Amino acid sequence: MTLLLDNHELASLISPAEFVNALDKAYRAFAHGAGICPPRIDVQSGAAGIDGNYQLGLAVGMSGDYAALRIKSDVVFQQLVEGRSRKNKYCVEPGTYMGLILLFDRSNGALLAIMHDGLLQKMRVGADSALGVRYMAREDASALGILGAGGMARAHVAAIATVRPISHVKVYSPTQTNREAFAREIVDTYELDACAVDDPKAVFAEADIVSSCASAIGPVIFGRDLEPGMHLTCIGGTLDSKASARVDIALRFGLAPAPAEAPEFRIEDECLTFAEAGVKASHGGTRRYADVPPERRISFADLLAGPSRGRTAPEQITFSERGNIHGVQFSAVAGLLYERAQAAQVGRHLPSEMFLQSVRN
């Protein structure tokens, strides 16, 4: 039987701490040569009227006992919010989205589950940032600054609070009602001290960890605002050149390997974009979130082999990022949720025969 799981059913199964640990296990295995994935792939149409571009996003990978394919179908576009360019998207109509994860059994190829990706995706990203905090932030880091007040920001607070003793959260987003509602939610949900600020610079003041979860295009973390000892994560917007230059050590969890047919081909960018128009739209996938000088970058494999290559002094500024191993992430966390759903008897069962055929493809 194939298990069908929507966001409502998955919500009861998602544990931030378990996601962090599942990624930790998968990343360690990947660093030692187990698991595989290409970079994320975006296939983008030319301009589609006033709505931007159609984009089919694919992430595929294997980790542990599972293989996963994540599919997104979006109209992607750019809009101005408080005078700043933001990425946005929809499927069919504004406010609805399409994202599915197909989970397969590596032992026999069976389609084990079809899952909505909305909540899973957010916690996957939050857990990745939290894992960077686990390995690179100061042990006593307790003040968290957040840029953005959406679902990604919520997932970051939930995940980061499992790896450091967070006691205070400051949040900025361009919309006052959103940032104030976010701060109230953090107080109510986690019993943490939280406040909304009306200037993004205030997020950085006395912060130990700063996470950008904004949907912005272009720099949102500026070198002028950084303070000694900070740890930075960024999954929306980018670091500016001065911020990248101030980072002492940047941890990258993984780099997708070259294809067997072209061993010389390696790409460090988050995704490969194949654009019908020949030029990627500005609201397409991010090239890189930071451009830290190469001599200051380390891989997770480097860190596992030599822990002294990580943070060695409290005043250092550190940065962490996933890299382009989305497929390893999805197979790890979707596999975890499938096992939890089976144990909890959650989800709807579809006959496996619906997805099999007698005609050889």
N, C-alpha and C positions, 0 to 999 in steps of 0.2 A: 504494500500500500504506500501511496505517496501522501505525505502530510502537507496540508495547506494551512498556513499560519498568517493571520493578518496582524496589523499593529496592535489592535486591542488584545489579542491573545498573547502576543509577544511581550506586552508591557509587564505582565505578571511574572515573566521568566527572566527579565533582564536585571542583572546585578552588576553595578559598576566595578566592584572589586573582582568579581569573576572575569569580567571582560579584560581588565588590566592583566590579570594572571594568565589568561588564555593567550593574549598577545605576547606576553613575556615568553611563554613556552614556545610559541610558534616562531618568534624572532630568534630565540636561541637555537632552535632547530635549523632555521634558515641560515644563520651565521655559520653553522657547521655542515652545510651542504644538503640539508633535507628540506623538501618543499621546493616549489618552482612557480614562477609567474612571469608574464611579460609586463611591461608598463601598461597603465591604463590606456585605453584607446577611445578617442572621440572621433566620430564621423559626422562632419558638419556640412550642412547645405550652404549654398550661397544665401545672400540676404533674402528674407521672406517678408517683403512689405515692411510695415511699420513695426512688426512684432519681432524682428531680429532674424534668428537662424534656427532651423531645426537641427537637433543634435542627438545622435544615438551614441550613448556612452556604454562601454564594455570594460569589465574587469574580470579576469579569470585567473585561477590559481589553484594549487594543491598544497595541503598541509595536513599532517597526521593521516587519519583514515579517510579524509574527505577531499573532494574537489568542488569548487564553486564557480558559478557564472553569475555576475551581477549585471543587469541590463537596466539602463535608464533611457526613457524616451521623453525628450524635453523640447519645447520652444524656449530658447535662451535669448535674453535681451538685456539691454542696459537702460537704467533709469537714473534720474537725479533725485537724491534724497538730501535735503538740507544743503543743496549746492554741490554734493559729491556724487561721483559716478558709482553705481551699485550694480552688481549682477543680480538678475532675477530670472525666473523660469516658471513654466507651467506645462501641463499636459491637458489637452482638450480645451480647458478654459482656466483663467486665473483662479488660483485657490485649490486646484487639483493637480496631482503629480503621479507619475508612473515610475516605479522602481521595484524590481523583483530580483530575488536571489534564488537561483536553482542550485540545490545541494545534491551532490552525487556521491555514491559509494565507490571508492577507488578499487575495491576488490572485485566488483562485478559490473560496474557502470550504472547501477540502478538509480533512478531519480528518487531520492529520499524525501525531498521537501521542496515546496515553493513558498517563499516568504516575502512579505512586504519588507522593504528596506528602510522605511522612514526612521523608526526609533532605533533600530539596529545600527543604521548608518551613523546617527548622531553619537551614540554611545561608543561605537568603534573608534571614531575620531577623538572623542574625549578621552578614551582609555589610552590611545596612542600618546596624546599629550601628557597624560598622567604618568605613563611609563618613562617619558623623558624626564619628568620631574623626579621620579623615583631614582634615576641614575645620575642626574646632573645638578639638581637644586640643592641648596644647603639643607642640612638635616633639620635645622631649626626654622626653616621657612614657614611662615604662618600667615602672611598678608598676601592676598591674591587680588590682582587687578584684572578686570575683564573688559575688553572692547567688544561691544555687541550684546544684545539682550534677547536673542532668539533661542531656538532649540539647541544649537551647538554650544552656546554659552552655558545653558543649563547642564548639559552633559559634561562640560569641562569642570564645573563646580563639583558635580556629583563624583566624578572620577578622581580629580586631584585631591579631594578631601579624604580619599581612602589611602593616600600615600604620604601625606604630610599633615601636620596638626594645624589645619587652617582654622583661624579664629576670626579673621576679618576679610571682607570682600568689598571692593569698590567696583562699580560698573558705570560705563558710559556707553550710550547709544545716541544717535542723533535725535530720536523721538523721546521727548521727556516722559510721556505716559508709559512708554515701554520700559525705560530704564528704572523708573520708580516702581512699577509693578514687579519687575525682576527682583529688585532689592527686597521688596516685601516678601516675595515668594521664598527667597533664600533664608530670610529670618524665620519664616514660618516652617519651612521644610527641614532645615538643618540646624536651627537654633544658633545660627552664627550672627555675629555683628555684621551688618551689610548696609551700604548706603549707595545712593545714586549720585553721580557728580555731573555737573553741567559743562565740564571742559575735559577733553580727553587727556590733557596733560596731568590732571589731578589723579588719574588712574595710576600713574607711575610713581607718584610721590610716596615714599616709604614702602613701596611694594617689594616683596621678595620674589614673587612670580608674577609675570604679566602674560596673559594669553589673549591674542587677537582672534576673535570669532566673528569678525565683521564680514559683511558681504561686499566689502569695498573693492574697487579696482585701484591699484597703485599703493604707495606707501601709507602705512598707518602707524608703524613703530619707527620713531625718529631717534637718531643718535643723541640729539640734544636732551632728550627726556630720560635717558638711561642712568641708573645709579649703580655703583659698585655692588656686586653680590647678587644681582638679579639673575633669574632664569627666565628665558623667553620661549614661548611657543607661538606659532602663527599659522592659522589655517584659513584666514581670510585677510585680504590685503597683503602687504609685504613689509619687510624691513627696508628703510631707505639705505643709501650707500654708507652714510655715517654710522648707522646702527650696525650694519653688517661688519664694518671695520672695527667696531668696538667690542665685538664678540671675541672672547678669548678662546673658547672651545665650542665647537658645534658638533653635536652627535647626530648621525644619520643612521636610522635603524636598518635600512636595506637598500640595495641597488639591484634592480632586475638584471639578470644575466643576459648576455648576447644570445641571439638565436643560433642554433647549431649550424645553420646554413651560412651564417655571416658572423663568425666569431670576433671579427674586428669591430662590429657594431655595438656600441654601448651608449645609452642615453641616461643622463642624470635628471632630466626634467621630469615633472610629475606625470605627464602623459604625452602620448603621441596623437597629434591632431591631423586627420586627413580631411582637408577642406575642399569642397566642390568648387569653390571660387578660387582656390589656390592660395588664399591668405586667411589665416585664422582670425576670427572676429575677436575684438578686445574682451568680449564677455565669454570667451571660451576658457579652456583649462589653464591653470596657472603654470607658468614656465618654472619658476622657482620662487620660494617664499623669502629667500635670503641669498646673498652672494658673499658669504664669508670666505676670506682668502683660503686657498687650498691647504696651506700648511697648518691651519687651525682646525681643520675638519678631521673627525675620526668616525670610523664605522662602528657598529655594535660589535662586530667580530674583533676589531681592535681593542675595544673596551673590555670584552670578555677575556681576551688574551693578556691584557695588561691594564688592570683597574687604575693604575697610577696615571694613565693617559686621560682620565676624566678630570673632574674638578679637583684641584689640589690646594686651593686657597679660598677663604670665604669671600674675598673681594672680587674674585673673577666673575665676569659676565658670561653666562652659558646660554646655549640655544639647542633645541632638539627638533627633529623633524622625522617623519615617517620614511621619506624616500618614495620610490615608485613601486612598492610591493603591495598594492591594494589587494591583489588576488589572494595572497597569503593571509591577509587580515580577514577577508570575507570567509574563506574556507574555515579558518580557526573559530571565529565567533559564531558563524552559522552552524557549524558542527556542534558547538557547545549548546546552542539554543535547541537544536534538534534533539539532543540527548535529554535536555531538561523537559522539553515538551513531551517526549515519550514517557518519561518518568511520571510527569504530572497528568498524563492523559489529556493534554490540551491540543486543540486543533481539529481539523476535519480531514477525514481519510478519503482519498480518491483512489479508485482501482488503478494499479500500476499498468494494467492492460491499455488504459487510455493513452499511454505515452509510448507504447511499444507497437511495432509493426512487423509483418512477415515479409515485407519487400525489402531486400537488402539495399541500403542507401550508399 
